[in-house]
Amino acid sequence: MQKIPLMLAKAGMTLARDVFRGDAPVGMPICGKGTELTDSLIARFENMDVQTVQVEGHPVWEEGERSFEDLVRDMDDRFSKTLNEPLNVMLYDIYKAHLTKSMGGDSDRQAE
């Protein structure tokens, strides 16, 4: 899941969280989690003062941002000396699953 400015949202992206008017996380949502964005929906959000949306995966890559592969490589290096400990193996698996879910692995990376 990635929080992005509305101006970077593109048709075809899927909302990972409900959207509220003016980004306030209270009240009634104006659009629900799991909704696929369209150009007209993005325009509606702009009219309702929505500044950011949370979308599934990690579709927007910014300059200088580290790739999924780099993050996993760093994690492997950090855990390399302690993977013989069962609790550290569990932590490693949990952290890697979180990275994969939040960053979408390499499969969600769009060509720049």
Phi and psi in radians as a Rosetta constraint file:
Dihedral C 1 N 2 CA 2 C 2 CIRCULARHARMONIC -2.406 0.35
Dihedral N 2 CA 2 C 2 N 3 CIRCULARHARMONIC 2.339 0.35
Dihedral C 2 N 3 CA 3 C 3 CIRCULARHARMONIC -1.576 0.35
Dihedral N 3 CA 3 C 3 N 4 CIRCULARHARMONIC 2.148 0.35
Dihedral C 3 N 4 CA 4 C 4 CIRCULARHARMONIC -2.251 0.35
Dihedral N 4 CA 4 C 4 N 5 CIRCULARHARMONIC 2.665 0.35
Dihedral C 4 N 5 CA 5 C 5 CIRCULARHARMONIC -1.120 0.35
Dihedral N 5 CA 5 C 5 N 6 CIRCULARHARMONIC 2.539 0.35
Dihedral C 5 N 6 CA 6 C 6 CIRCULARHARMONIC -0.984 0.35
Dihedral N 6 CA 6 C 6 N 7 CIRCULARHARMONIC -0.577 0.35
Dihedral C 6 N 7 CA 7 C 7 CIRCULARHARMONIC -1.127 0.35
Dihedral N 7 CA 7 C 7 N 8 CIRCULARHARMONIC -0.302 0.35
Dihedral C 7 N 8 CA 8 C 8 CIRCULARHARMONIC -1.704 0.35
Dihedral N 8 CA 8 C 8 N 9 CIRCULARHARMONIC -0.075 0.35
Dihedral C 8 N 9 CA 9 C 9 CIRCULARHARMONIC -1.230 0.35
Dihedral N 9 CA 9 C 9 N 10 CIRCULARHARMONIC 2.470 0.35
Dihedral C 9 N 10 CA 10 C 10 CIRCULARHARMONIC -2.244 0.35
Dihedral N 10 CA 10 C 10 N 11 CIRCULARHARMONIC 2.643 0.35
Dihedral C 10 N 11 CA 11 C 11 CIRCULARHARMONIC -1.023 0.35
Dihedral N 11 CA 11 C 11 N 12 CIRCULARHARMONIC 2.423 0.35
Dihedral C 11 N 12 CA 12 C 12 CIRCULARHARMONIC 1.790 0.35
Dihedral N 12 CA 12 C 12 N 13 CIRCULARHARMONIC -0.372 0.35
Dihedral C 12 N 13 CA 13 C 13 CIRCULARHARMONIC -1.243 0.35
Dihedral N 13 CA 13 C 13 N 14 CIRCULARHARMONIC 2.677 0.35
Dihedral C 13 N 14 CA 14 C 14 CIRCULARHARMONIC -1.984 0.35
Dihedral N 14 CA 14 C 14 N 15 CIRCULARHARMONIC 2.325 0.35
Dihedral C 14 N 15 CA 15 C 15 CIRCULARHARMONIC -1.178 0.35
Dihedral N 15 CA 15 C 15 N 16 CIRCULARHARMONIC 2.325 0.35
Dihedral C 15 N 16 CA 16 C 16 CIRCULARHARMONIC -1.659 0.35
Dihedral N 16 CA 16 C 16 N 17 CIRCULARHARMONIC -0.276 0.35
Dihedral C 16 N 17 CA 17 C 17 CIRCULARHARMONIC -2.489 0.35
Dihedral N 17 CA 17 C 17 N 18 CIRCULARHARMONIC 2.780 0.35
Dihedral C 17 N 18 CA 18 C 18 CIRCULARHARMONIC -1.074 0.35
Dihedral N 18 CA 18 C 18 N 19 CIRCULARHARMONIC 2.653 0.35
Dihedral C 18 N 19 CA 19 C 19 CIRCULARHARMONIC -1.921 0.35
Dihedral N 19 CA 19 C 19 N 20 CIRCULARHARMONIC 2.343 0.35
Dihedral C 19 N 20 CA 20 C 20 CIRCULARHARMONIC -2.030 0.35
Dihedral N 20 CA 20 C 20 N 21 CIRCULARHARMONIC 2.683 0.35
Dihedral C 20 N 21 CA 21 C 21 CIRCULARHARMONIC -1.038 0.35
Dihedral N 21 CA 21 C 21 N 22 CIRCULARHARMONIC 2.292 0.35
Dihedral C 21 N 22 CA 22 C 22 CIRCULARHARMONIC 1.114 0.35
Dihedral N 22 CA 22 C 22 N 23 CIRCULARHARMONIC 0.383 0.35
Dihedral C 22 N 23 CA 23 C 23 CIRCULARHARMONIC 1.142 0.35
Dihedral N 23 CA 23 C 23 N 24 CIRCULARHARMONIC 0.167 0.35
Dihedral C 23 N 24 CA 24 C 24 CIRCULARHARMONIC -1.377 0.35
Dihedral N 24 CA 24 C 24 N 25 CIRCULARHARMONIC 2.159 0.35
Dihedral C 24 N 25 CA 25 C 25 CIRCULARHARMONIC -1.407 0.35
Dihedral N 25 CA 25 C 25 N 26 CIRCULARHARMONIC 0.603 0.35
Dihedral C 25 N 26 CA 26 C 26 CIRCULARHARMONIC -2.278 0.35
Dihedral N 26 CA 26 C 26 N 27 CIRCULARHARMONIC 2.828 0.35
Dihedral C 26 N 27 CA 27 C 27 CIRCULARHARMONIC 1.508 0.35
Dihedral N 27 CA 27 C 27 N 28 CIRCULARHARMONIC -2.832 0.35
Dihedral C 27 N 28 CA 28 C 28 CIRCULARHARMONIC -1.555 0.35
Dihedral N 28 CA 28 C 28 N 29 CIRCULARHARMONIC 2.302 0.35
Dihedral C 28 N 29 CA 29 C 29 CIRCULARHARMONIC -1.160 0.35
Dihedral N 29 CA 29 C 29 N 30 CIRCULARHARMONIC 2.556 0.35
Dihedral C 29 N 30 CA 30 C 30 CIRCULARHARMONIC -1.643 0.35
Dihedral N 30 CA 30 C 30 N 31 CIRCULARHARMONIC -0.235 0.35
Dihedral C 30 N 31 CA 31 C 31 CIRCULARHARMONIC -2.754 0.35
Dihedral N 31 CA 31 C 31 N 32 CIRCULARHARMONIC 2.455 0.35
Dihedral C 31 N 32 CA 32 C 32 CIRCULARHARMONIC -1.669 0.35
Dihedral N 32 CA 32 C 32 N 33 CIRCULARHARMONIC 2.742 0.35
Dihedral C 32 N 33 CA 33 C 33 CIRCULARHARMONIC -0.946 0.35
Dihedral N 33 CA 33 C 33 N 34 CIRCULARHARMONIC 2.469 0.35
Dihedral C 33 N 34 CA 34 C 34 CIRCULARHARMONIC 1.583 0.35
Dihedral N 34 CA 34 C 34 N 35 CIRCULARHARMONIC -0.087 0.35
Dihedral C 34 N 35 CA 35 C 35 CIRCULARHARMONIC -1.338 0.35
Dihedral N 35 CA 35 C 35 N 36 CIRCULARHARMONIC 2.343 0.35
Dihedral C 35 N 36 CA 36 C 36 CIRCULARHARMONIC -1.464 0.35
Dihedral N 36 CA 36 C 36 N 37 CIRCULARHARMONIC 2.271 0.35
Dihedral C 36 N 37 CA 37 C 37 CIRCULARHARMONIC -1.253 0.35
Dihedral N 37 CA 37 C 37 N 38 CIRCULARHARMONIC 2.508 0.35
Dihedral C 37 N 38 CA 38 C 38 CIRCULARHARMONIC -2.187 0.35
Dihedral N 38 CA 38 C 38 N 39 CIRCULARHARMONIC 2.890 0.35
Dihedral C 38 N 39 CA 39 C 39 CIRCULARHARMONIC -1.058 0.35
Dihedral N 39 CA 39 C 39 N 40 CIRCULARHARMONIC -0.699 0.35
Dihedral C 39 N 40 CA 40 C 40 CIRCULARHARMONIC -1.218 0.35
Dihedral N 40 CA 40 C 40 N 41 CIRCULARHARMONIC -0.611 0.35
Dihedral C 40 N 41 CA 41 C 41 CIRCULARHARMONIC -1.176 0.35
Dihedral N 41 CA 41 C 41 N 42 CIRCULARHARMONIC -0.703 0.35
Dihedral C 41 N 42 CA 42 C 42 CIRCULARHARMONIC -1.095 0.35
Dihedral N 42 CA 42 C 42 N 43 CIRCULARHARMONIC -0.725 0.35
Dihedral C 42 N 43 CA 43 C 43 CIRCULARHARMONIC -1.101 0.35
Dihedral N 43 CA 43 C 43 N 44 CIRCULARHARMONIC -0.684 0.35
Dihedral C 43 N 44 CA 44 C 44 CIRCULARHARMONIC -1.075 0.35
Dihedral N 44 CA 44 C 44 N 45 CIRCULARHARMONIC -0.769 0.35
Dihedral C 44 N 45 CA 45 C 45 CIRCULARHARMONIC -1.019 0.35
Dihedral N 45 CA 45 C 45 N 46 CIRCULARHARMONIC -0.734 0.35
Dihedral C 45 N 46 CA 46 C 46 CIRCULARHARMONIC -1.038 0.35
Dihedral N 46 CA 46 C 46 N 47 CIRCULARHARMONIC -0.738 0.35
Dihedral C 46 N 47 CA 47 C 47 CIRCULARHARMONIC -1.186 0.35
Dihedral N 47 CA 47 C 47 N 48 CIRCULARHARMONIC -0.395 0.35
Dihedral C 47 N 48 CA 48 C 48 CIRCULARHARMONIC -1.711 0.35
Dihedral N 48 CA 48 C 48 N 49 CIRCULARHARMONIC 0.219 0.35
Dihedral C 48 N 49 CA 49 C 49 CIRCULARHARMONIC 1.137 0.35
Dihedral N 49 CA 49 C 49 N 50 CIRCULARHARMONIC 0.533 0.35
Dihedral C 49 N 50 CA 50 C 50 CIRCULARHARMONIC -1.415 0.35
Dihedral N 50 CA 50 C 50 N 51 CIRCULARHARMONIC 2.202 0.35
Dihedral C 50 N 51 CA 51 C 51 CIRCULARHARMONIC -1.701 0.35
Dihedral N 51 CA 51 C 51 N 52 CIRCULARHARMONIC -0.600 0.35
Dihedral C 51 N 52 CA 52 C 52 CIRCULARHARMONIC -2.391 0.35
Dihedral N 52 CA 52 C 52 N 53 CIRCULARHARMONIC 2.749 0.35
Dihedral C 52 N 53 CA 53 C 53 CIRCULARHARMONIC -2.389 0.35
Dihedral N 53 CA 53 C 53 N 54 CIRCULARHARMONIC 2.676 0.35
Dihedral C 53 N 54 CA 54 C 54 CIRCULARHARMONIC -1.848 0.35
Dihedral N 54 CA 54 C 54 N 55 CIRCULARHARMONIC 2.152 0.35
Dihedral C 54 N 55 CA 55 C 55 CIRCULARHARMONIC -2.038 0.35
Dihedral N 55 CA 55 C 55 N 56 CIRCULARHARMONIC 2.774 0.35
Dihedral C 55 N 56 CA 56 C 56 CIRCULARHARMONIC -1.251 0.35
Dihedral N 56 CA 56 C 56 N 57 CIRCULARHARMONIC 2.601 0.35
Dihedral C 56 N 57 CA 57 C 57 CIRCULARHARMONIC 1.298 0.35
Dihedral N 57 CA 57 C 57 N 58 CIRCULARHARMONIC -2.683 0.35
Dihedral C 57 N 58 CA 58 C 58 CIRCULARHARMONIC -2.440 0.35
Dihedral N 58 CA 58 C 58 N 59 CIRCULARHARMONIC 1.226 0.35
Dihedral C 58 N 59 CA 59 C 59 CIRCULARHARMONIC -1.338 0.35
Dihedral N 59 CA 59 C 59 N 60 CIRCULARHARMONIC -0.288 0.35
Dihedral C 59 N 60 CA 60 C 60 CIRCULARHARMONIC -1.981 0.35
Dihedral N 60 CA 60 C 60 N 61 CIRCULARHARMONIC 2.107 0.35
Dihedral C 60 N 61 CA 61 C 61 CIRCULARHARMONIC -1.966 0.35
Dihedral N 61 CA 61 C 61 N 62 CIRCULARHARMONIC 2.227 0.35
Dihedral C 61 N 62 CA 62 C 62 CIRCULARHARMONIC -1.782 0.35
Dihedral N 62 CA 62 C 62 N 63 CIRCULARHARMONIC 2.721 0.35
Dihedral C 62 N 63 CA 63 C 63 CIRCULARHARMONIC -1.020 0.35
Dihedral N 63 CA 63 C 63 N 64 CIRCULARHARMONIC 2.327 0.35
Dihedral C 63 N 64 CA 64 C 64 CIRCULARHARMONIC 1.521 0.35
Dihedral N 64 CA 64 C 64 N 65 CIRCULARHARMONIC -0.156 0.35
Dihedral C 64 N 65 CA 65 C 65 CIRCULARHARMONIC -1.313 0.35
Dihedral N 65 CA 65 C 65 N 66 CIRCULARHARMONIC 2.425 0.35
Dihedral C 65 N 66 CA 66 C 66 CIRCULARHARMONIC -1.382 0.35
Dihedral N 66 CA 66 C 66 N 67 CIRCULARHARMONIC 2.482 0.35
Dihedral C 66 N 67 CA 67 C 67 CIRCULARHARMONIC -1.344 0.35
Dihedral N 67 CA 67 C 67 N 68 CIRCULARHARMONIC 2.872 0.35
Dihedral C 67 N 68 CA 68 C 68 CIRCULARHARMONIC -0.996 0.35
Dihedral N 68 CA 68 C 68 N 69 CIRCULARHARMONIC -0.772 0.35
Dihedral C 68 N 69 CA 69 C 69 CIRCULARHARMONIC -1.079 0.35
Dihedral N 69 CA 69 C 69 N 70 CIRCULARHARMONIC -0.706 0.35
Dihedral C 69 N 70 CA 70 C 70 CIRCULARHARMONIC -1.111 0.35
Dihedral N 70 CA 70 C 70 N 71 CIRCULARHARMONIC -0.734 0.35
Dihedral C 70 N 71 CA 71 C 71 CIRCULARHARMONIC -1.134 0.35
Dihedral N 71 CA 71 C 71 N 72 CIRCULARHARMONIC -0.713 0.35
Dihedral C 71 N 72 CA 72 C 72 CIRCULARHARMONIC -1.173 0.35
Dihedral N 72 CA 72 C 72 N 73 CIRCULARHARMONIC -0.701 0.35
Dihedral C 72 N 73 CA 73 C 73 CIRCULARHARMONIC -1.069 0.35
Dihedral N 73 CA 73 C 73 N 74 CIRCULARHARMONIC -0.763 0.35
Dihedral C 73 N 74 CA 74 C 74 CIRCULARHARMONIC -1.096 0.35
Dihedral N 74 CA 74 C 74 N 75 CIRCULARHARMONIC -0.712 0.35
Dihedral C 74 N 75 CA 75 C 75 CIRCULARHARMONIC -1.134 0.35
Dihedral N 75 CA 75 C 75 N 76 CIRCULARHARMONIC -0.723 0.35
Dihedral C 75 N 76 CA 76 C 76 CIRCULARHARMONIC -1.033 0.35
Dihedral N 76 CA 76 C 76 N 77 CIRCULARHARMONIC -0.739 0.35
Dihedral C 76 N 77 CA 77 C 77 CIRCULARHARMONIC -1.102 0.35
Dihedral N 77 CA 77 C 77 N 78 CIRCULARHARMONIC -0.754 0.35
Dihedral C 77 N 78 CA 78 C 78 CIRCULARHARMONIC -1.143 0.35
Dihedral N 78 CA 78 C 78 N 79 CIRCULARHARMONIC -0.629 0.35
Dihedral C 78 N 79 CA 79 C 79 CIRCULARHARMONIC -1.620 0.35
Dihedral N 79 CA 79 C 79 N 80 CIRCULARHARMONIC -0.102 0.35
Dihedral C 79 N 80 CA 80 C 80 CIRCULARHARMONIC -0.978 0.35
Dihedral N 80 CA 80 C 80 N 81 CIRCULARHARMONIC -0.627 0.35
Dihedral C 80 N 81 CA 81 C 81 CIRCULARHARMONIC -1.528 0.35
Dihedral N 81 CA 81 C 81 N 82 CIRCULARHARMONIC -0.141 0.35
Dihedral C 81 N 82 CA 82 C 82 CIRCULARHARMONIC -2.131 0.35
Dihedral N 82 CA 82 C 82 N 83 CIRCULARHARMONIC 0.193 0.35
Dihedral C 82 N 83 CA 83 C 83 CIRCULARHARMONIC -1.308 0.35
Dihedral N 83 CA 83 C 83 N 84 CIRCULARHARMONIC 0.029 0.35
Dihedral C 83 N 84 CA 84 C 84 CIRCULARHARMONIC -1.528 0.35
Dihedral N 84 CA 84 C 84 N 85 CIRCULARHARMONIC -0.103 0.35
Dihedral C 84 N 85 CA 85 C 85 CIRCULARHARMONIC -1.656 0.35
Dihedral N 85 CA 85 C 85 N 86 CIRCULARHARMONIC 2.136 0.35
Dihedral C 85 N 86 CA 86 C 86 CIRCULARHARMONIC -0.974 0.35
Dihedral N 86 CA 86 C 86 N 87 CIRCULARHARMONIC -0.696 0.35
Dihedral C 86 N 87 CA 87 C 87 CIRCULARHARMONIC -1.184 0.35
Dihedral N 87 CA 87 C 87 N 88 CIRCULARHARMONIC -0.621 0.35
Dihedral C 87 N 88 CA 88 C 88 CIRCULARHARMONIC -1.203 0.35
Dihedral N 88 CA 88 C 88 N 89 CIRCULARHARMONIC -0.593 0.35
Dihedral C 88 N 89 CA 89 C 89 CIRCULARHARMONIC -1.114 0.35
Dihedral N 89 CA 89 C 89 N 90 CIRCULARHARMONIC -0.730 0.35
Dihedral C 89 N 90 CA 90 C 90 CIRCULARHARMONIC -1.098 0.35
Dihedral N 90 CA 90 C 90 N 91 CIRCULARHARMONIC -0.785 0.35
Dihedral C 90 N 91 CA 91 C 91 CIRCULARHARMONIC -1.068 0.35
Dihedral N 91 CA 91 C 91 N 92 CIRCULARHARMONIC -0.749 0.35
Dihedral C 91 N 92 CA 92 C 92 CIRCULARHARMONIC -1.020 0.35
Dihedral N 92 CA 92 C 92 N 93 CIRCULARHARMONIC -0.840 0.35
Dihedral C 92 N 93 CA 93 C 93 CIRCULARHARMONIC -1.103 0.35
Dihedral N 93 CA 93 C 93 N 94 CIRCULARHARMONIC -0.721 0.35
Dihedral C 93 N 94 CA 94 C 94 CIRCULARHARMONIC -1.120 0.35
Dihedral N 94 CA 94 C 94 N 95 CIRCULARHARMONIC -0.811 0.35
Dihedral C 94 N 95 CA 95 C 95 CIRCULARHARMONIC -1.140 0.35
Dihedral N 95 CA 95 C 95 N 96 CIRCULARHARMONIC -0.728 0.35
Dihedral C 95 N 96 CA 96 C 96 CIRCULARHARMONIC -1.157 0.35
Dihedral N 96 CA 96 C 96 N 97 CIRCULARHARMONIC -0.694 0.35
Dihedral C 96 N 97 CA 97 C 97 CIRCULARHARMONIC -1.108 0.35
Dihedral N 97 CA 97 C 97 N 98 CIRCULARHARMONIC -0.698 0.35
Dihedral C 97 N 98 CA 98 C 98 CIRCULARHARMONIC -1.109 0.35
Dihedral N 98 CA 98 C 98 N 99 CIRCULARHARMONIC -0.793 0.35
Dihedral C 98 N 99 CA 99 C 99 CIRCULARHARMONIC -1.039 0.35
Dihedral N 99 CA 99 C 99 N 100 CIRCULARHARMONIC -0.793 0.35
Dihedral C 99 N 100 CA 100 C 100 CIRCULARHARMONIC -1.087 0.35
Dihedral N 100 CA 100 C 100 N 101 CIRCULARHARMONIC -0.745 0.35
Dihedral C 100 N 101 CA 101 C 101 CIRCULARHARMONIC -1.200 0.35
Dihedral N 101 CA 101 C 101 N 102 CIRCULARHARMONIC -0.782 0.35
Dihedral C 101 N 102 CA 102 C 102 CIRCULARHARMONIC -1.329 0.35
Dihedral N 102 CA 102 C 102 N 103 CIRCULARHARMONIC -0.583 0.35
Dihedral C 102 N 103 CA 103 C 103 CIRCULARHARMONIC -1.709 0.35
Dihedral N 103 CA 103 C 103 N 104 CIRCULARHARMONIC -0.220 0.35
Dihedral C 103 N 104 CA 104 C 104 CIRCULARHARMONIC 1.286 0.35
Dihedral N 104 CA 104 C 104 N 105 CIRCULARHARMONIC 0.257 0.35
Dihedral C 104 N 105 CA 105 C 105 CIRCULARHARMONIC 1.036 0.35
Dihedral N 105 CA 105 C 105 N 106 CIRCULARHARMONIC -2.702 0.35
Dihedral C 105 N 106 CA 106 C 106 CIRCULARHARMONIC -1.510 0.35
Dihedral N 106 CA 106 C 106 N 107 CIRCULARHARMONIC -0.308 0.35
Dihedral C 106 N 107 CA 107 C 107 CIRCULARHARMONIC -1.172 0.35
Dihedral N 107 CA 107 C 107 N 108 CIRCULARHARMONIC -0.453 0.35
Dihedral C 107 N 108 CA 108 C 108 CIRCULARHARMONIC -1.608 0.35
Dihedral N 108 CA 108 C 108 N 109 CIRCULARHARMONIC -0.069 0.35
Dihedral C 108 N 109 CA 109 C 109 CIRCULARHARMONIC -1.268 0.35
Dihedral N 109 CA 109 C 109 N 110 CIRCULARHARMONIC 2.184 0.35
Dihedral C 109 N 110 CA 110 C 110 CIRCULARHARMONIC -1.574 0.35
Dihedral N 110 CA 110 C 110 N 111 CIRCULARHARMONIC 2.593 0.35
Dihedral C 110 N 111 CA 111 C 111 CIRCULARHARMONIC -1.131 0.35
Dihedral N 111 CA 111 C 111 N 112 CIRCULARHARMONIC 2.459 0.35
